Amino acid sequence: MDKLYTNYSSDIFIKEIKLLKGVGSKYAEILKKKNIKTIYDLIAYYPRTYEDRRKTLTIYEALNNNKEKNSVVLVEIIDITKFTFNYKNKPLIIASDGHSICEIPIYGGRMPAGVAKGEKLYLTGKFIRSNRGKIQCRMVELEKPNNNSLSYGKIVPIYPLTEGLSQKKLRTLIVSELENFENNMKYDIPSIIKKKYRLKSFVSSVIEMHFPTSFDALDISKESLIFEEFLTFQYIHLSERRPNILVKNIRYKSYSLLEQVKSNLTFQLTEDQENVIEDIKNDLLSTKQMFRLLQGDVGAGKTIVAFLTALIPTEENLQTAFLVPTEILAIQHFNTFKKIISSLKLEDKIKIDILTSSVNKNERGYTIKKLREGKTHILVGTHSILYDEVIFKNLSYAIVDEQQRFGVEQRNRLLSKGENVDYLLMTATPIPQSLALTLFGELDLSIIKKVPNIRKGVLTKYKELYERDHCYKFLKNRIDKGEQGYVVFPFIENDDSNYITLTSEFQRAKEIYFKDINIEIIHGKMKDDEKEYIMNKFQNGEIKVLFSTTVIEVGIDCPNATVILIEGAERFGLSQLHQLRGRVGRGDKQGYCYLILHSEFNEIIKERIDIICNSNDGFVISEKDLELRGAGEFLGVSQSGIPDFKIGNILKDIEIMRKAKDEMRSILKDEKIKKEFIEDNHIFIKKANYLKEMILKDE
């Protein structure tokens, strides 16, 4: 074994690449640009594609081969001369296969090593006929005949490169390390998984990925490595984010209060809502702690589902915490729940309170006292709920609305306020299934897709810059009919005068369209209490038009708002546009959304805008958005917690991710199985910890 290692299977994850023979400080810096820092990074630096160079052709055959593919020809160098390119002399190699002659122009000006008159070489490149009628080869690689070729006679790997790094150099480094890897690497895919899914060993799969024996064998190896990669991610993700699934005592014996309230609602629940209530009810009544993510499209009615299920703990005199990101949303929910409770005269059975930063000191103290004594069943509140002084007597159910607004630490702080607390996360941002499996593998998933029939929905149209005037006049017309609206901008202000910004347009619109109408401006740089004050005035109907940035994206429910103008719509993601559009059409009036394009209309913008104009289904839109932008941009790379998968693709390989999630959840939920797994797979755990560090560094 190479003296570089004492324990290859462990050292490979920490040994710096510069210690490898043929690398040194110079190449270490170049490789670092491609995130190759350790020996493992090099081994796991997989090709972006492959070329089938198993067959050697003649020059004439290569000329008539697929012009998009490289061909391999064995040639003899018969002359080396020059040609003029950009007023400079460049080398021109003349080669022959014994039947035909071809020219090999060297546009870079540097003669490849080993090229000399009379030498026989394997030439790889695209063969064409020049304007002068001569056969030319756009050379990719030249290699002398040998028994261990890297560029011909096999399926050849093509790697992503950077300046200063060639395919030949990278292949040489990888192939030299693969020998060490094959002989000394003891790590393998956990046997319990490997046997069940008939996966190839990790070592043979990696070797096959770099130098495939066949394309069929490559596919099998690739699937094995994708499974291993996703399994490792799910281990990191689930062990980090989800506590062991805890057994709880049966604490809910009935759900008659839920049924009583549900049967007396003034509206009909949708089938989706009924199904989700059933999901949550079964979780609450089970002996396992609930961890569930509830996704609901804009206006799908998640809040009433959460409230109804909170009545199960209420019936047993147990407590529910309902955590929301903003004060206005807390007040909104609190008033909605109070209205239902009082309409059914259930104030004695269902005790509800609210806790936000604006609650005065005396009232706050009284609310906390009631909470400690168990005299409050449901507490609705903002981050104020998370303070140490807020103590529940018997918290058994935690609901987190708009979960993306809270960090893992904040959510865990809420859970720590009770014992084996059942846990429901809610989001109105539709998350594509592939990302839900990746980001929320620790949670069971429920979805509400169908929107209640009372809602008229939203008509969406795009307008180009010259049509802005029509949009503002339309909004003014709806205001005159007693309705309200929003105007949203991507920028508050900008030094570049080419951008239309919130502050400049607010003043212009006030002077031109809304002289006698109360309009207001709101954005993220304002103080929280100032934002809350403006939001409340808009909610009460005192403000007719709200000019804003994306601060209104979630959590604003104003049924009287019917029009939203989105300026510079091409600068927003599709999912974001859908969320913004969801601020209107929330009542029994028709909603209208105008997407005003600031950039010149082109095919790329058209493709994106057509999607949002032709669909109101947030889940369809989010899938398209993910497809167009990729996971990093869709989520925001710096906060996504998703690693840069080396081989797996969360869109294409969703079924493998699903299996990996299910298997790892099964392993981690049983303490005995988990302990055995960790003992039997200590290198898997070491590798997972190494990758976990990489993810945390990225975050």
C-alpha positions as CSV (number, residue, x, y, z in Angstrom):
1,M,0.0,0.0,0.0
2,D,1.1,3.6,-0.6
3,K,2.9,5.1,2.4
4,L,0.5,8.0,2.1
5,Y,-2.1,6.0,4.1
6,T,-2.3,4.2,7.4
7,N,-6.0,3.3,7.1
8,Y,-7.0,3.9,3.5
9,S,-10.8,3.5,4.0
10,S,-10.8,6.3,6.6
11,D,-7.9,8.4,5.4
12,I,-9.3,8.9,1.9
13,F,-11.8,11.4,3.3
14,I,-9.2,13.6,5.0
15,K,-5.9,13.3,3.0
16,E,-5.3,16.4,0.9
17,I,-5.0,16.0,-2.8
18,K,-1.7,17.7,-3.0
19,L,-0.1,14.7,-1.2
20,L,-0.9,12.5,-4.2
21,K,1.9,11.7,-6.6
22,G,1.7,13.9,-9.7
23,V,-0.3,16.7,-8.0
24,G,1.7,19.0,-5.8
25,S,0.8,22.5,-4.9
26,K,0.3,23.8,-8.4
27,Y,-2.3,21.2,-9.5
28,A,-3.8,21.2,-6.0
29,E,-4.9,24.8,-6.5
30,I,-6.2,24.0,-10.0
31,L,-8.2,21.0,-8.7
32,K,-9.6,23.1,-5.9
33,K,-11.5,25.1,-8.4
34,K,-13.5,22.0,-9.1
35,N,-14.0,21.2,-5.4
36,I,-11.4,18.4,-5.5
37,K,-9.6,18.8,-2.1
38,T,-9.2,15.3,-0.8
39,I,-8.4,11.9,-2.3
40,Y,-12.1,11.0,-2.0
41,D,-13.1,14.1,-4.0
42,L,-10.8,12.9,-6.8
43,I,-12.2,9.4,-6.8
44,A,-15.8,10.7,-6.7
45,Y,-15.2,13.2,-9.5
46,Y,-17.3,11.4,-12.1
47,P,-17.3,12.0,-15.8
48,R,-19.9,14.3,-17.3
49,T,-20.2,12.0,-20.3
50,Y,-18.5,9.2,-22.2
51,E,-17.3,8.5,-25.7
52,D,-17.3,5.1,-27.3
53,R,-13.8,4.8,-28.8
54,R,-13.6,1.0,-28.8
55,K,-13.6,0.9,-32.6
56,T,-10.7,2.3,-34.8
57,L,-11.8,3.7,-38.2
58,T,-9.9,4.7,-41.3
59,I,-9.7,8.3,-42.2
60,Y,-12.4,7.9,-44.9
61,E,-14.7,6.1,-42.5
62,A,-14.2,8.8,-39.9
63,L,-15.1,11.4,-42.5
64,N,-18.4,9.7,-43.2
65,N,-19.0,9.0,-39.5
66,N,-21.5,11.1,-37.4
67,K,-20.1,14.7,-37.6
68,E,-21.2,15.3,-34.0
69,K,-19.0,12.5,-32.6
70,N,-15.3,12.0,-32.3
71,S,-13.7,9.2,-34.2
72,V,-10.4,7.3,-33.5
73,V,-8.0,6.6,-36.4
74,L,-4.5,5.1,-36.2
75,V,-2.2,7.4,-38.3
76,E,1.4,7.9,-39.1
77,I,2.8,11.4,-39.1
78,I,4.2,12.0,-42.6
79,D,5.0,15.7,-42.3
80,I,4.9,18.7,-40.0
81,T,4.5,22.1,-41.6
82,K,2.8,25.4,-41.0
83,F,-0.4,27.3,-41.8
84,T,-1.5,30.9,-41.3
85,F,-4.3,31.7,-38.8
86,N,-5.1,35.2,-37.6
87,Y,-1.9,36.5,-39.3
88,K,0.2,34.0,-37.3
89,N,2.0,30.9,-38.3
90,K,0.6,27.7,-36.6
91,P,1.8,24.1,-36.7
92,L,0.1,21.8,-39.3
93,I,0.5,18.1,-38.9
94,I,0.0,15.9,-42.0
95,A,-1.0,12.3,-41.2
96,S,-1.9,9.2,-43.1
97,D,-3.6,5.9,-42.4
98,G,-1.9,4.2,-45.4
99,H,-4.9,5.0,-47.7
100,S,-5.9,8.6,-47.1
101,I,-4.2,11.8,-45.9
102,C,-5.6,14.3,-43.4
103,E,-4.4,17.6,-42.0
104,I,-4.4,18.4,-38.3
105,P,-4.3,22.2,-37.7
106,I,-3.0,23.2,-34.2
107,Y,-4.9,26.4,-33.7
108,G,-3.5,26.8,-30.1
109,G,0.0,27.0,-31.6
110,R,1.6,24.5,-29.2
111,M,2.7,21.2,-30.7
112,P,1.4,18.2,-28.7
113,A,4.1,16.1,-26.9
114,G,5.4,13.0,-28.7
115,V,4.5,14.2,-32.2
116,A,7.4,13.6,-34.6
117,K,7.7,12.6,-38.3
118,G,7.4,8.9,-38.7
119,E,5.6,8.4,-35.3
120,K,2.4,6.2,-35.2
121,L,-0.3,7.7,-33.0
122,Y,-4.0,7.2,-32.3
123,L,-5.7,10.4,-33.4
124,T,-9.1,11.3,-31.9
125,G,-11.3,14.1,-33.3
126,K,-13.9,15.2,-35.7
127,F,-13.1,14.7,-39.4
128,I,-14.4,17.2,-42.0
129,R,-13.6,18.3,-45.5
130,S,-12.2,21.8,-45.7
131,N,-13.1,24.6,-48.1
132,R,-10.1,23.5,-50.1
133,G,-11.4,20.0,-50.4
134,K,-8.8,18.5,-48.1
135,I,-9.7,16.2,-45.2
136,Q,-9.0,17.8,-41.8
137,C,-9.2,16.6,-38.2
138,R,-10.3,18.9,-35.4
139,M,-8.0,17.1,-33.1
140,V,-9.1,16.3,-29.5
141,E,-6.4,13.9,-28.4
142,L,-3.2,12.1,-29.7
143,E,-1.8,9.1,-27.9
144,K,1.0,6.6,-28.7
145,P,-0.1,3.0,-29.0
146,N,0.2,1.2,-25.6
147,N,-1.4,-1.5,-23.5
148,N,-2.8,0.9,-20.9
149,S,-4.3,3.6,-23.2
150,L,-6.5,6.3,-21.7
151,S,-7.9,7.8,-24.8
152,Y,-8.7,5.0,-27.3
153,G,-9.8,1.4,-27.5
154,K,-12.4,1.7,-24.8
155,I,-15.3,3.7,-23.5
156,V,-13.5,6.9,-22.6
157,P,-14.5,9.2,-19.7
158,I,-14.9,12.9,-20.4
159,Y,-14.6,15.1,-17.3
160,P,-15.6,18.7,-16.6
161,L,-12.4,20.7,-16.8
162,T,-11.0,24.0,-15.7
163,E,-8.2,26.2,-17.0
164,G,-4.8,24.4,-16.6
165,L,-6.4,20.9,-16.4
166,S,-6.5,18.5,-19.3
167,Q,-8.5,15.3,-19.8
168,K,-5.1,13.4,-20.1
169,K,-3.8,14.8,-16.8
170,L,-7.1,14.2,-14.9
171,R,-7.4,10.6,-16.3
172,T,-3.8,9.9,-15.3
173,L,-4.3,11.1,-11.7
174,I,-7.6,9.1,-11.4
175,V,-6.3,5.9,-12.9
176,S,-3.2,5.9,-10.8
177,E,-5.3,6.3,-7.6
178,L,-7.9,3.8,-8.7
179,E,-5.3,1.0,-8.2
180,N,-4.9,2.0,-4.5
181,F,-8.6,2.4,-4.2
182,E,-9.3,-1.1,-5.6
183,N,-6.7,-2.8,-3.5
184,N,-7.3,-1.1,-0.2
185,M,-10.8,0.4,0.1
186,K,-12.8,-1.6,2.6
187,Y,-15.9,0.6,2.5
188,D,-19.0,-0.7,0.9
189,I,-22.7,0.0,0.5
190,P,-24.4,-1.2,3.8
191,S,-25.0,-4.9,3.2
192,I,-28.6,-4.7,4.4
193,I,-29.4,-2.4,1.5
194,K,-27.0,-3.9,-1.0
195,K,-28.6,-7.3,-0.8
196,K,-32.2,-6.1,-0.8
197,Y,-31.7,-4.0,-4.0
198,R,-29.0,-6.2,-5.6
199,L,-26.6,-3.3,-5.8
200,K,-23.0,-3.6,-7.0
201,S,-20.2,-3.1,-4.5
202,F,-19.1,0.5,-4.0
203,V,-15.5,-0.1,-5.2
204,S,-16.4,-1.9,-8.4
205,S,-19.1,0.7,-9.1
206,V,-16.7,3.6,-8.8
207,I,-14.1,1.9,-11.1
208,E,-16.9,1.2,-13.6
209,M,-18.0,4.9,-13.5
210,H,-14.5,6.0,-14.5
211,F,-13.6,3.3,-17.0
212,P,-16.8,1.4,-18.1
213,T,-16.5,-2.1,-19.5
214,S,-19.9,-1.6,-21.2
215,F,-22.7,0.9,-21.2
216,D,-25.1,-1.6,-19.5
217,A,-22.5,-2.2,-16.7
218,L,-22.2,1.6,-16.4
219,D,-25.9,2.0,-15.9
220,I,-26.0,-0.7,-13.1
221,S,-23.0,0.9,-11.4
222,K,-24.5,4.4,-11.7
223,E,-27.7,3.3,-10.1
224,S,-25.8,1.6,-7.2
225,L,-23.8,4.8,-6.6
226,I,-26.9,7.0,-6.7
227,F,-28.6,4.8,-4.1
228,E,-25.5,5.0,-1.9
229,E,-25.2,8.7,-2.3
230,F,-28.9,9.3,-1.5
231,L,-28.7,6.8,1.4
232,T,-25.8,8.8,2.9
233,F,-27.7,12.1,2.5
234,Q,-30.8,10.7,4.1
235,Y,-28.7,9.4,7.0
236,I,-27.2,12.9,7.5
237,H,-30.6,14.5,7.1
238,L,-32.7,12.2,9.2
239,S,-30.2,11.8,12.1
240,E,-29.6,15.6,12.1
241,R,-33.2,16.8,11.8
242,R,-35.5,14.2,13.2
243,P,-35.3,12.9,16.8
244,N,-35.8,9.2,17.1
245,I,-39.5,8.4,16.6
246,L,-40.7,8.2,20.1
247,V,-43.4,6.0,21.5
248,K,-46.0,8.0,23.4
249,N,-48.7,6.8,25.7
250,I,-52.3,6.9,24.3
251,R,-53.3,10.4,25.3
252,Y,-56.3,11.1,23.0
253,K,-59.3,8.8,23.4
254,S,-61.9,10.7,21.4
255,Y,-62.4,13.1,18.6
256,S,-66.1,14.0,19.2
257,L,-65.3,17.7,19.7
258,L,-63.6,17.8,16.3
259,E,-66.7,16.1,14.7
260,Q,-69.1,18.5,16.5
261,V,-67.3,21.6,15.2
262,K,-66.7,20.2,11.8
263,S,-70.4,19.2,11.3
264,N,-71.5,22.8,12.3
265,L,-69.2,24.7,10.0
266,T,-70.9,27.2,7.6
267,F,-68.9,25.8,4.7
268,Q,-68.2,22.4,3.2
269,L,-64.7,20.9,3.6
270,T,-63.0,19.6,0.4
271,E,-62.2,16.0,0.0
272,D,-58.5,16.8,0.3
273,Q,-59.1,18.6,3.7
274,E,-61.1,15.6,5.0
275,N,-58.3,13.2,4.0
276,V,-55.7,15.3,5.7
277,I,-57.7,15.5,8.9
278,E,-58.0,11.7,8.8
279,D,-54.1,11.5,8.4
280,I,-53.5,13.7,11.3
281,K,-56.2,12.2,13.5
282,N,-54.7,8.7,12.9
283,D,-51.3,10.0,13.9
284,L,-52.5,11.7,17.0
285,L,-54.5,8.7,18.2
286,S,-51.5,6.3,17.5
287,T,-48.7,5.5,19.9
288,K,-46.0,7.1,17.7
289,Q,-45.1,10.8,17.9
290,M,-46.4,12.6,14.8
291,F,-44.0,14.4,12.4
292,R,-46.0,15.6,9.4
293,L,-45.6,18.2,6.7
294,L,-48.9,19.6,5.4
295,Q,-48.5,21.3,2.0
296,G,-51.5,23.2,0.6
297,D,-51.6,25.4,-2.4
298,V,-52.5,29.1,-2.0
299,G,-55.9,29.4,-0.3
300,A,-56.4,25.6,0.0
301,G,-57.6,25.8,3.6
302,K,-54.8,24.4,5.7
303,T,-55.6,26.6,8.7
304,I,-59.0,25.2,9.4
305,V,-57.6,21.7,9.2
306,A,-55.0,22.6,11.8
307,F,-57.6,24.2,14.0
308,L,-60.0,21.2,13.8
309,T,-57.2,18.7,14.6
310,A,-56.2,20.9,17.6
311,L,-59.6,20.0,19.1
312,I,-58.5,16.4,19.7
313,P,-55.9,17.5,22.4
314,T,-58.4,20.2,23.6
315,E,-61.0,17.5,24.3
316,E,-58.5,15.8,26.7
317,N,-57.7,19.1,28.3
318,L,-54.2,19.1,26.7
319,Q,-52.5,22.1,25.0
320,T,-51.7,23.1,21.4
321,A,-49.2,25.8,20.3
322,F,-49.9,27.4,16.9
323,L,-46.7,29.2,15.8
324,V,-47.0,31.7,12.9
325,P,-44.4,34.1,11.4
326,T,-46.1,37.5,11.7
327,E,-48.4,39.3,14.1
328,I,-51.0,40.1,11.5
329,L,-51.3,36.4,10.6
330,A,-51.5,35.5,14.3
331,I,-54.4,38.0,14.8
332,Q,-56.0,36.7,11.6
333,H,-56.0,33.1,12.8
334,F,-57.0,34.0,16.4
335,N,-60.0,36.0,15.2
336,T,-61.1,33.2,12.8
337,F,-60.9,30.5,15.5
338,K,-62.7,32.8,18.1
339,K,-65.5,33.4,15.6
340,I,-66.0,29.7,15.1
341,I,-65.9,28.9,18.8
342,S,-68.3,31.7,19.8
343,S,-70.8,30.9,16.9
344,L,-71.1,27.4,18.4
345,K,-71.1,28.6,22.0
346,L,-68.1,26.5,22.9
347,E,-66.2,29.1,24.9
348,D,-66.2,26.9,28.0
349,K,-64.9,23.9,26.2
350,I,-62.3,25.5,23.9
351,K,-60.1,28.2,25.6
352,I,-57.9,30.1,23.1
353,D,-55.4,32.9,23.7
354,I,-52.9,34.9,21.6
355,L,-49.3,35.9,22.4
356,T,-47.4,38.4,20.2
357,S,-44.7,41.1,20.9
358,S,-47.4,43.8,20.9
359,V,-49.4,42.2,23.8
360,N,-49.0,44.6,26.8
361,K,-47.0,43.5,29.8
362,N,-50.0,42.8,32.1
363,E,-52.0,40.9,29.5
364,R,-48.8,39.0,28.6
365,G,-48.3,38.0,32.2
366,Y,-51.9,36.9,32.6
367,T,-51.8,34.8,29.4
368,I,-48.5,33.1,30.5
369,K,-50.1,32.4,33.9
370,K,-53.2,30.8,32.4
371,L,-50.9,28.7,30.1
372,R,-48.9,27.4,33.0
373,E,-52.1,26.5,34.9
374,G,-53.5,24.6,31.9
375,K,-56.4,27.1,31.5
376,T,-55.5,27.7,27.8
377,H,-56.1,25.0,25.3
378,I,-54.8,26.6,22.1
379,L,-52.2,29.4,22.1
380,V,-51.7,31.2,18.8
381,G,-48.6,33.4,18.6
382,T,-45.5,34.5,16.9
383,H,-41.8,34.0,18.0
384,S,-43.0,35.3,21.4
385,I,-44.1,31.7,22.2
386,L,-40.5,30.5,22.0
387,Y,-39.3,32.5,25.0
388,D,-38.2,30.6,28.1
389,E,-40.8,32.3,30.3
390,V,-43.6,30.8,28.2
391,I,-44.2,27.5,29.9
392,F,-47.0,25.1,29.0
393,K,-48.6,22.8,31.6
394,N,-49.1,20.0,29.1
395,L,-48.2,20.9,25.5
396,S,-49.0,17.9,23.3
397,Y,-49.4,19.3,19.8
398,A,-47.3,21.9,18.0
399,I,-48.4,23.5,14.7
400,V,-45.9,25.6,12.8
401,D,-47.5,27.7,10.0
402,E,-45.3,28.9,7.0
403,Q,-42.6,26.6,8.4
404,Q,-39.9,28.0,6.0
405,R,-39.9,31.2,8.0
406,F,-38.5,29.3,11.0
407,G,-35.2,27.6,11.5
408,V,-34.8,24.0,12.7
409,E,-33.5,25.3,16.0
410,Q,-36.6,27.4,16.6
411,R,-38.9,24.6,15.7
412,N,-37.0,22.2,18.1
413,R,-37.3,24.8,20.9
414,L,-41.1,24.7,20.5
415,L,-41.0,20.9,20.7
416,S,-38.9,21.0,23.8
417,K,-41.8,22.7,25.7
418,G,-43.6,19.4,25.9
419,E,-43.0,15.7,26.1
420,N,-43.2,13.7,22.8
421,V,-45.1,16.6,21.2
422,D,-47.0,15.8,18.0
423,Y,-45.7,18.0,15.3
424,L,-47.3,19.5,12.2
425,L,-45.5,21.8,9.8
426,M,-47.5,23.7,7.3
427,T,-46.5,25.5,4.1
428,A,-48.3,27.4,1.4
429,T,-45.3,27.2,-0.9
430,P,-45.8,24.0,-3.0
431,I,-42.6,22.0,-2.8
432,P,-42.0,19.6,-5.7
433,Q,-42.2,16.0,-4.6
434,S,-38.5,15.4,-5.4
435,L,-37.5,18.3,-3.1
436,A,-40.0,17.3,-0.4
437,L,-38.4,13.8,-0.3
438,T,-34.9,15.4,-0.1
439,L,-35.6,18.3,2.3
440,F,-38.3,16.7,4.4
441,G,-37.4,13.1,4.5
442,E,-37.9,13.1,8.2
443,L,-41.6,14.0,7.8
444,D,-44.7,12.2,6.6
445,L,-46.4,14.2,3.9
446,S,-50.0,15.4,3.4
447,I,-51.2,17.6,0.5
448,I,-54.3,19.7,0.0
449,K,-54.6,20.5,-3.7
450,K,-58.2,21.4,-4.3
451,V,-59.2,25.0,-3.4
452,P,-62.7,25.5,-1.7
453,N,-65.4,26.2,-4.3
454,I,-66.3,29.6,-2.8
455,R,-63.2,31.1,-4.4
456,K,-63.5,32.5,-7.9
457,G,-59.8,32.1,-8.6
458,V,-57.5,34.5,-10.4
459,L,-57.2,35.5,-14.1
460,T,-53.6,36.0,-15.0
461,K,-52.3,37.9,-18.0
462,Y,-48.9,39.4,-19.0
463,K,-48.4,42.9,-20.3
464,E,-45.4,44.5,-21.9
465,L,-43.9,47.7,-20.6
466,Y,-45.8,50.0,-23.0
467,E,-49.1,48.5,-21.6
468,R,-48.5,49.5,-18.0
469,D,-50.9,52.4,-18.1
470,H,-53.8,50.0,-18.9
471,C,-53.0,47.9,-15.8
472,Y,-53.0,50.9,-13.4
473,K,-56.3,52.2,-14.9
474,F,-57.8,48.8,-14.4
475,L,-56.7,48.7,-10.8
476,K,-58.1,52.2,-10.3
477,N,-61.4,51.0,-11.8
478,R,-61.6,48.1,-9.2
479,I,-60.8,50.5,-6.4
480,D,-63.6,52.7,-7.4
481,K,-65.9,49.7,-7.1
482,G,-64.9,49.3,-3.5
483,E,-62.2,46.7,-3.9
484,Q,-58.4,46.7,-3.0
485,G,-55.2,45.8,-4.6
486,Y,-51.4,45.3,-4.6
487,V,-48.5,46.6,-6.7
488,V,-45.3,44.5,-6.3
489,F,-41.8,45.4,-7.3
490,P,-38.5,43.4,-7.4
491,F,-36.5,46.4,-6.1
492,I,-37.1,49.0,-3.4
493,E,-34.7,51.4,-5.1
494,N,-31.7,51.1,-7.5
495,D,-28.9,53.3,-8.6
496,D,-29.4,52.1,-12.1
497,S,-32.0,54.4,-13.7
498,N,-32.9,51.6,-16.1
499,Y,-34.8,49.8,-13.3
500,I,-38.3,50.7,-12.4
501,T,-38.4,50.7,-8.6
502,L,-40.9,50.7,-5.7
503,T,-40.1,54.1,-4.3
504,S,-40.0,56.0,-7.6
505,E,-43.2,54.4,-9.0
506,F,-45.1,54.9,-5.7
507,Q,-44.7,58.6,-6.0
508,R,-45.6,58.6,-9.8
509,A,-48.7,56.4,-9.3
510,K,-49.8,58.6,-6.4
511,E,-49.7,61.7,-8.6
512,I,-51.2,60.1,-11.8
513,Y,-53.6,57.4,-10.8
514,F,-54.5,57.6,-7.1
515,K,-54.7,61.3,-6.2
516,D,-57.6,61.0,-3.9
517,I,-57.1,57.4,-2.8
518,N,-55.3,56.2,0.3
519,I,-52.3,54.2,-0.9
520,E,-49.2,53.1,1.1
521,I,-45.8,51.6,0.7
522,I,-44.3,48.6,2.6
523,H,-41.0,46.7,2.3
524,G,-38.6,44.6,4.2
525,K,-36.3,47.4,5.4
526,M,-39.1,48.9,7.5
527,K,-39.4,48.2,11.2
528,D,-41.7,45.3,12.1
529,D,-44.2,47.4,14.1
530,E,-44.4,49.9,11.2
531,K,-45.1,47.0,8.7
532,E,-47.7,45.5,11.1
533,Y,-49.4,48.9,11.4
534,I,-49.7,49.3,7.6
535,M,-50.8,45.7,7.1
536,N,-53.6,46.2,9.7
537,K,-54.8,49.3,8.0
538,F,-54.9,47.5,4.7
539,Q,-56.7,44.6,6.3
540,N,-59.3,47.0,7.7
541,G,-59.8,48.6,4.3
542,E,-58.4,52.0,5.3
543,I,-55.6,51.6,2.7
544,K,-56.8,50.8,-0.8
545,V,-53.6,49.9,-2.6
546,L,-50.4,48.5,-1.1
547,F,-47.2,49.1,-3.0
548,S,-44.7,46.5,-1.8
549,T,-41.8,44.1,-2.3
550,T,-42.3,40.4,-1.7
551,V,-43.0,41.0,2.0
552,I,-46.7,40.3,1.2
553,E,-45.8,36.9,-0.4
554,V,-47.3,34.8,2.3
555,G,-49.6,35.2,5.3
556,I,-51.9,38.0,4.0
557,D,-55.5,37.2,3.8
558,C,-57.6,40.1,2.6
559,P,-60.7,38.8,0.8
560,N,-61.5,42.3,-0.6
561,A,-58.2,42.5,-2.5
562,T,-58.9,41.5,-6.1
563,V,-56.1,43.0,-8.2
564,I,-52.3,42.5,-8.1
565,L,-49.9,44.1,-10.5
566,I,-46.4,42.5,-10.5
567,E,-43.8,44.8,-12.0
568,G,-40.7,43.3,-13.5
569,A,-42.4,39.9,-13.3
570,E,-39.6,38.2,-15.3
571,R,-37.3,38.8,-12.3
572,F,-39.3,36.5,-10.0
573,G,-39.3,32.7,-9.8
574,L,-42.5,31.0,-11.0
575,S,-43.3,29.7,-7.5
576,Q,-42.8,33.2,-6.1
577,L,-45.2,34.7,-8.8
578,H,-47.7,32.0,-7.9
579,Q,-47.5,33.0,-4.2
580,L,-47.8,36.7,-4.9
581,R,-50.8,36.0,-7.2
582,G,-52.4,34.1,-4.3
583,R,-52.8,37.3,-2.4
584,V,-55.9,38.1,-4.5
585,G,-59.1,36.1,-5.4
586,R,-59.3,34.9,-1.8
587,G,-63.0,35.7,-1.4
588,D,-66.1,35.4,-3.5
589,K,-64.9,38.0,-6.0
590,Q,-62.9,37.3,-9.2
591,G,-59.1,38.0,-8.8
592,Y,-56.9,39.6,-11.5
593,C,-53.1,39.3,-11.8
594,Y,-51.2,41.4,-14.4
595,L,-47.5,40.4,-14.9
596,I,-45.8,43.5,-16.2
597,L,-42.6,42.7,-18.1
598,H,-39.7,45.2,-17.9
599,S,-37.3,43.2,-20.1
600,E,-37.5,42.7,-23.8
601,F,-39.9,39.8,-24.5
602,N,-38.0,36.7,-25.7
603,E,-38.5,32.9,-25.9
604,I,-37.0,32.3,-22.4
605,I,-39.3,34.8,-20.8
606,K,-42.3,33.6,-22.9
607,E,-41.7,30.0,-21.7
608,R,-41.8,31.0,-18.1
609,I,-44.6,33.5,-18.3
610,D,-46.8,31.1,-20.3
611,I,-46.5,28.5,-17.5
612,I,-47.9,30.9,-14.8
613,C,-50.6,32.3,-17.2
614,N,-51.9,28.9,-18.1
615,S,-51.9,27.2,-14.7
616,N,-53.2,27.9,-11.3
617,D,-51.9,24.7,-9.8
618,G,-49.0,25.6,-7.6
619,F,-47.6,22.0,-7.6
620,V,-47.4,21.9,-11.4
621,I,-45.8,25.4,-11.4
622,S,-43.2,24.5,-8.7
623,E,-42.2,21.4,-10.6
624,K,-41.6,23.5,-13.8
625,D,-39.8,26.1,-11.7
626,L,-37.5,23.5,-10.3
627,E,-36.9,22.0,-13.8
628,L,-36.0,25.4,-15.3
629,R,-33.9,26.8,-12.5
630,G,-32.4,23.7,-10.7
631,A,-32.5,23.0,-7.0
632,G,-29.8,25.5,-6.0
633,E,-31.5,28.6,-7.5
634,F,-35.0,27.3,-6.6
635,L,-34.2,27.1,-2.9
636,G,-31.3,29.5,-2.6
637,V,-28.1,27.5,-2.5
638,S,-26.8,29.1,0.7
639,Q,-29.7,27.9,2.8
640,S,-31.0,24.8,1.1
641,G,-29.1,22.2,3.0
642,I,-28.9,20.1,-0.2
643,P,-25.4,19.0,-1.1
644,D,-24.0,19.2,-4.6
645,F,-24.8,15.6,-5.4
646,K,-21.9,14.1,-7.4
647,I,-24.0,11.6,-9.4
648,G,-27.6,11.7,-8.3
649,N,-30.3,14.0,-9.7
650,I,-33.2,14.7,-7.4
651,L,-35.5,15.3,-10.4
652,K,-34.6,12.3,-12.5
653,D,-33.9,9.9,-9.6
654,I,-36.9,10.6,-7.4
655,E,-37.7,6.9,-7.0
656,I,-34.3,6.1,-5.7
657,M,-34.5,9.0,-3.3
658,R,-37.9,7.7,-2.1
659,K,-36.4,4.2,-1.4
660,A,-33.3,5.6,0.3
661,K,-35.5,7.7,2.6
662,D,-37.8,4.8,3.5
663,E,-34.9,2.5,4.2
664,M,-33.0,5.0,6.4
665,R,-36.1,5.9,8.3
666,S,-36.7,2.3,8.9
667,I,-33.2,1.8,10.2
668,L,-33.1,4.9,12.5
669,K,-36.5,4.5,14.1
670,D,-35.5,1.3,15.9
671,E,-32.8,1.9,18.5
672,K,-31.5,-1.7,18.3
673,I,-31.4,-1.7,14.5
674,K,-29.8,1.7,14.5
675,K,-27.1,0.7,16.9
676,E,-26.2,-2.4,14.9
677,F,-26.2,-0.4,11.7
678,I,-23.7,2.1,13.1
679,E,-21.5,-0.6,14.5
680,D,-21.5,-2.6,11.2
681,N,-21.0,0.5,9.0
682,H,-18.5,2.7,10.8
683,I,-16.8,3.8,7.5
684,F,-20.3,4.7,6.1
685,I,-20.8,6.9,9.2
686,K,-17.3,8.4,8.8
687,K,-18.1,9.2,5.1
688,A,-21.5,10.7,6.1
689,N,-19.9,12.9,8.7
690,Y,-17.3,14.1,6.1
691,L,-20.1,15.0,3.7
692,K,-22.1,16.6,6.5
693,E,-19.2,19.0,7.2
694,M,-19.2,19.9,3.5
695,I,-22.9,20.7,3.5
696,L,-22.5,22.8,6.7
697,K,-19.6,24.7,5.1
698,D,-21.7,25.5,2.1
699,E,-24.5,26.7,4.4
